[in-house]
Amino acid sequence: MKKVLTIAGSDPSGGAGIQADLKTMLGNGVYGMSVITALTAQNTTGVTGIMPVEPEFLERQLDSVFSDIMPDAVKIGMLPDPEQVEIIAHILTRYEAKNIVIDPVMVATSKATLVQQEAIAAAKALLYPKARLLTPNLPEAEALFEEKLKGKAGMEEAARKLGRRFDTSVLIKGGHGKENADDLLYGVKSDSISWIYGRRIDNPNTHGTGCTLSSAIACNLAKNYSLYDSVVRAKDYINTLLLDRLDIGKGNGPLNHGAAISYFNMKRF
């Protein structure tokens, strides 16, 4: 069985963060492991508190995993502290980690700020160049590109420049767009642009979709699918969850990963 590690924050309501990542890994037929970067107090209505894990203890978590069960892929999410970034970069290099997917989490769907600017700067310098894929949504891509993205041409320009700057492939997720849910994949090795088209599903409950998509991509990379196929399969997984239309909580509700398990079992992953 393939093994995938998530390095991210905890969501006690179960919709995002490591909880969503582990559910995604189960739904995609891999063995999931987790290293927690922060405890959060959050639910479907918003984030009310963040408590980062001490860097020394974060390092002990990472060593515990890598020294015993080597991951076939690593998904990285919320990194609130620059010292954490330095430690993670060191461990990834030390153990020669592969298939690293980084979801550059900056702001929650509820608009709460999750990450210090210093941590973002550290991630740009130390982590992004180690990634096989960077998966910003539209607002995150604009923050990294430092310009407003104007239509598909703007997304293509940003993806190319970000990919070349960090020497990594880039997936700009189009879920925040108003007209469709098309994603743009830039392959750094081939210097190629691929549009992955998707219809917009009428479902207001999207808490954790970014975490879920990046985790599903990591699962597929661990199973040796190409980067393009990994993204397409992950998008298929997300669509399956959105079509289930789970509706719990008082705000932006989570996804029902159980809806995908039987479907993907029938496809034998």
GUDRENSE-344928 format. One record per residue: residue in three letters; x, y, z of N, C-alpha, C, CB in turn. Coordinates in steps of 0.1 Angstrom, whole numbers, plus 5000, padded with zeros to 4 digits. Atoms other than C-alpha are relative to their C-alpha. Glycine has a CB too. Layout:
BEGIN
AlaXYZXYZXYZXYZ ...
# end
This chain:
BEGIN
Met500849885000500050005000500950125000499050005012 Lys499349875000501250354992499750085012499650084987 Lys500149924988501850595020500250154997501149965010 Val500049865002501150965021499950085013498850044991 Leu499949924987502051225048499450144997501450015004 Thr500449865000500151545054500750085012498550015001 Ile499449914990501951825072499150135000501550044997 Ala501149905001499152075081499550035014498949964990 Gly500749964987496952235108498849915002499650145000 Ser501250084996494152065127498750085000500249945013 Asp501349944999490452155122499149915008499450014985 Pro500850084991488452025151498649974995499850075014 Ser501450035006485152045131500149904989499450134995 Gly499950125009486651785107499950044985499149905003 Gly500249975014486151975074501250034992499150125000 Ala498849955008489652105065501249945007500050154999 Gly498850044993493252055075500349855000500050055014 Ile499650145000494651725085498849905000500949975012 Gln501250085000491151585091499549974986498950065009 Ala500450025014490151645055501149924993499850144994 Asp498950075007493551525043499949855003501450055005 Leu500050154996493351185062498749944994500049985015 Lys501250065006489751135050500249984985498850095002 Thr499750015015490951205014500949884997500650134995 Met499150115002493750955018499349865001501150015010 Leu500850124999491350685030499149984987499150005013 Gly500850015012489050765001500749974987499250134998 Asn499250035012491850734976500949885002500950124997 Gly499450134999493150404989501550005003499949934987 Val498650004995496450505005500050005015500850124994 Tyr499850004986497850485040500450145004501149905005 Gly499749864997497650835055500750025014498750075001 Met499349964988499950985081499950155002501449955000 Ser500249854998499851335097501050055010498650035004 Val499249924991502151585113499350135002501550024995 Ile500849884997500351875130500950125002499249985012 Thr499249884999501752225125499350105010500150074987 Ala500749914991499052405145498649945004499750144993 Leu501450024996495852355165499250124997499949965015 Thr500849895003493052575154498649985008499750024985 Ala501450004995489652665170499250054988499850085013 Gln500849965011487352665140498949914997500950014987 Asn501150095005484152535125499550064987498850005011 Thr500549965013481952605095499850154999498749934996 Thr500349865001481452965105501350095001499150045012 Gly498849924999485053075110501149945009499750145003 Val498950044992488353055128500150105012501450004992 Thr500049914988488553195164501449995007498949965009 Gly498750004993492053085174501049904993499849955014 Ile499050095006495352935162501249995011500650074987 Met498950034991498052775184501149924993499549935013 Pro498950075008501252685164500749895010501050094995 Val499350104993503052365175501550055001500049874992 Glu498649964998506552435190500949934989500449965014 Pro499250055010509152395163500849875004501050104996 Glu499350124996511152135183499149885000500650025014 Phe500950125000508151915187499549974986498750035009 Leu500350035014507251955151501149914994499950134992 Glu498850085005510751815143499949865005501350075004 Arg500150134994510151525166498949924993499750005015 Gln501150065007506851445148500549954986498850094998 Leu499550035013508551455114501049895000500650134994 Asp499050114999511451235125499349875003501050045011 Ser500750124997509050985139499449934988498950035010 Val500650055012507350945106501149954990499150104993 Phe499150035010510250955082501049895003500850134996 Ser499050104996512550735102499449865001500650035014 Asp500750134999509950455103499249964988499150005012 Ile500950025012507450485074500250104990498549995004 Met499749905010508850665044498850034991501249954992 Pro501249975008506050845026500449994985499550145003 Asp499949995015505550804988499750134995499249894994 Ala500449865004504151154987499850085013498850014991 Val500249914989503951455010499150124996501350055006 Lys500849885003501151715011500350105012498549965000 Ile499749894990501952045029499050104999501450064998 Gly501149904999499252285041500450125008498849945005 Met499849884992499152545068501350005008498850015010 Leu498749984993502552665080500050145007501249984990 Pro500249874994501952945105501350075004499149995011 Asp498849954993505552995117501249984991500249945014 Pro498850015008508853065098501049895005500750134998 Glu499150114994510852835122499549864995500150015015 Gln500550125005508552555112500449974986498450005001 Val499650015014509252615076501549954998499850134992 Glu498650045000513052585082500249855004500850095009 Ile499950144995512652255101499449914989499249985013 Ile500650095010510352105074500949994988498650054996 Ala499050005012512752205046501249915003500450144997 His498850084996515652045065499649855000500450045014 Ile500450155000513751715071499749954986498749995009 Leu500350055014512551695035501349974993499150104993 Thr498750025007516051735023500849885006500950135002 Arg499350114993517551495049499549874996499950025015 Tyr500650135003515151215040499749994985498849985008 Glu500250015014515051295003498549974996500949904993 Ala501450025002511251325003499750034985499250095009 Lys500449985014509551304969498550024999500449874992 Asn501449975003506251394953499450105010499249875000 Ile500549904990505751704975499050094993501350085005 Val501049915005502551894969499750105011498749924997 Ile500249894990502252234986498850084997501350095000 Asp501249915001498952404991500350135008498749935006 Pro499549884994500052764999498950075008500650104991 Val501149944992497352825026500450135006499649905011 Met499849874994497153185036498950065007500450104988 Val501249954994493653285044498949904999499550134993 Ala501150095000490653075054498950054991499549975014 Thr501249965008487353075034499350115008499149874998 Ser500649904992486053275063500750145001499849955014 Lys499249885001488653545055501050015012499250124999 Ala499150004989490653465087501449984995499749905011 Thr498650015004494453515083500649885008500850135003 Leu499550134994496153175090501550005001499549894992 Val498550015001499853245082500750135001500449924987 Gln499249885000502453505091500650034987501049995012 Gln499349975013503953695062501449955000500050154999 Glu498750054999507353585075500149854996500650025014 Ala500150145004506253225071499949984985498949935008 Ile500250015014505153285036501350034993498950104995 Ala498749975006508453445027501049885002500650135007 Ala499150124997510353145043499649894991499949965014 Ala500550115008508152895024500550034985498549995001 Lys499649975013508953074991501549974998499750154997 Ala498650025002512653054997500449865002500750095010 Leu499550134996512952715013499249884996500150005015 Leu500950125003509952495004499549994986498950015010 Tyr500650015013508452594971500949944990499650144996 Pro499150075010511552494951500249855002501450075001 Lys499950154997511352144967498749934995500249985015 Ala501350065003507752094955500049944986498950105001 Arg500350055013506651884926498850084994499749855000 Leu501249925004503452094925499650105011498849904997 Leu500649904991502152414940498650024996500950144999 Thr501550005004498352444942499350135006499449885005 Pro500749894995497252804949498650024993500850134997 Asn501349965006493652914944500250144994498850005011 Leu499849885007493053234926500550125009498650054994 Pro499549904991493453474956501449975004499150015012 Glu498650034997496653294966500950024989500149855005 Ala499149975012498053304931500250154998499349944987 Glu499949865001497353674930501050065011498650075001 Ala499149964990499153714963501449974997499649945014 Leu498750045004502153524951500550074988500049854997 Phe499749945012502153684917500150165002499049974989 Glu500049854996501554034933499350084990501450055003 Glu500949935010499054124906498749944999500750004986 Lys501350055002495454084899500049924987498950114999 Leu500050095012494853794874498850044992500049855004 Lys501149965009492853904844499749894990500350134993 Gly500450105009491053614828501049894999499750064987 Lys499250115002492653304815501450034996499449914989 Ala498749955004495553494799500850035012499950114990 Gly499349964988496453634833500449885009499150095008 Met499750124993496253294849501249934994498849905001 Glu498950075007498553144823501450085002499850004984 Glu498749924998501153434827500549975014499750154998 Ala499650024986501053394865500649865002498850025009 Ala499550144998501453014864501449984994499049904993 Arg498650015006504453034840501050075009500050064986 Lys499149924993506153304860500349945014499650145002 Leu499850064987505553134894500849874998498649985007 Gly499350135002506652794880501550024997499449934988 Arg498649985003509852934866500850065012500150104988 Arg499349944988510553144898500349895010499150105006 Phe499850104989510152844921500549864995498849985008 Asp499550125006511252574896499049885004501449975004 Thr501050114997508052374902498850024991499650015015 Ser501249995007504852294884498950075009499549864996 Val500949924993501852504893498649974995500350154998 Leu501550025003498052434895499350125006499549865005 Ile500949894994495952754898498649954999500250134991 Lys501350064999492652634910498950114997499749955014 Gly501049905005489652814894498750005008499749984986 Gly501250014992487052734921499450145004500249915011 His500449874996486953104931499550084989501150075008 Gly500549935012486053204896498550015000500549944987 Lys501449985000482553324889499349924989499650154998 Glu500750065012481853154855500149855000500550064988 Asn499850145001483352804858500949965011500549964986 Ala499050054990485652584878501249944993499349895009 Asp498850055008488452544852501350035008500050074987 Asp498649994994491952484866501050004990500249885010 Leu498949995009495152564850501349935005500350154997 Leu498850074996498152334852501250044991499849844999 Tyr498749975007501652454842501049905004500550145004 Gly498950114998504252174838501350064998499849884991 Val498749935000507652314846501049934991500650025013 Lys499050075008509652034829499750014985499949855004 Ser500349995014507752054796499750154996498849914997 Asp500449865003507052434799498750004993501150074992 Ser501350015007503452354790498850045009499849854996 Ile501249964994500052484798498949904997499650144996 Ser501150095002497052244803498850065007500349865004 Trp501349964994493452354810499249885004499250104991 Ile500850114995491452114831498650055003500749935013 Tyr501349934999487852204826499149935010499450004986 Gly501050064990485152164852498850095001500749995014 Arg501249934999481552264855499850055015498849924995 Arg500249954986480552474885498849925006499750155000 Ile501150084993478452254909499450095010500649875007 Asp500749924991475752434928500049945014498550024994 Asn499950054986476852364963500750115008500749865001 Pro499449894992477552644989501049945010499050085006 Asn499250064989479352395012501349954994499249895007 Thr498750035007482952395001501250005010500350104989 His499050004989484852395035501049884998499450005014 Gly499050105002488052205029500349954986499649895009 Thr499850045013487952174992501550014995499150074990 Gly498649985004491452314987500949895007500550145005 Cys499250114994492952075013499849874993499649995015 Thr500350135006491151784998500649984986498549994999 Leu499450015014492251854962501549985000499750134992 Ser498550024999495951884971500349875005500650125008 Ser499850134994495751574992499749894990499249985013 Ala500350105010494051374964501150004989498650034994 Ile498950005010496751484940501249935005500450154996 Ala498950064994499451374964499849845000500250055014 Cys500350145000497651034967500349944986498549985004 Asn499850055014497650994929501550004996499250084990 Leu498550005003501351094926500749885007500650135004 Ala499450114993502150834952499849874993499449995015 Lys500350125008500450574930500550004986498549995000 Asn499350005013502650674901499250054988500649874997 Tyr500649945011500150854880500850124996498550045004 Ser499349885005501451134858499450125008499850024985 Leu500549874993501051494872498650034994501050114998 Tyr501349965006498251564847498949915004500150004984 Asp501150104996496351244854499750015015500549864997 Ser500249984985496851304892499050115002501350025007 Val500949894998495151634889498649974995500550134993 Val501350045006492351504867499249915010500149944986 Arg500650104991491651214891499650075013500949895003 Ala500349934988491751454921498750094998501250085004 Lys501149925003489251684904498749924999500250084987 Asp501150105000486951384898499649975014500449874992 Tyr500350034986487151304935499350115006501349975008 Ile500749894994486251654945498550024995500850134997 Asn501449995006483251664921499149905006500149984985 Thr500950114994481951334936499550055013500849875001 Leu500349954987482051494970499050125000501250045008 Leu500949895002480351814959498649964996500650104990 Leu501350045005477651634941499249935011500149904988 Asp500750064989476751454974499250105008501049935009 Arg500749894993475651794988499749985014498750024992 Leu500150014986476251725024499750145005501349945007 Asp500349874994474752005045499949995015498650054994 Ile499950004985475852025081500750135004500649875006 Gly499349884995476952315103499250134996501450014995 Lys500749885002475752675104500650094990499950075013 Gly499349925009478152815079500449934987501350065006 Asn499550075012480252695049500449865004501250084994 Gly499950144996479852325054501149924993498749934999 Pro499050095006482252035048499549914990500649925012 Leu500350115010482451755023499849875006501150004989 Asn500250134995481251405028500949904992498549954998 His499050095006484251185020499549864998501350005007 Gly500650135001482150875026499349984987499149985012 Ala500750025013480250944994500949954989499450134996 Ala499050045010483450884974500549865002501150104999 Ile499350134998484650564990499549894992499949975015 Ser500550115008482250324974500150024985498549985004 Tyr499849975014482450504941501449964995499750154997 Phe498650035004486250484940500449865002500950105007 Asn499850144999486250134953499649924988499349945013 Met500450075012484250024923501050024988498650064996 Lys499149985011486850184901501449955004500250164998 Arg498850064995489550004922501250095000500349884991 Phe499049894998491350334927500950014987501049975011 
# end
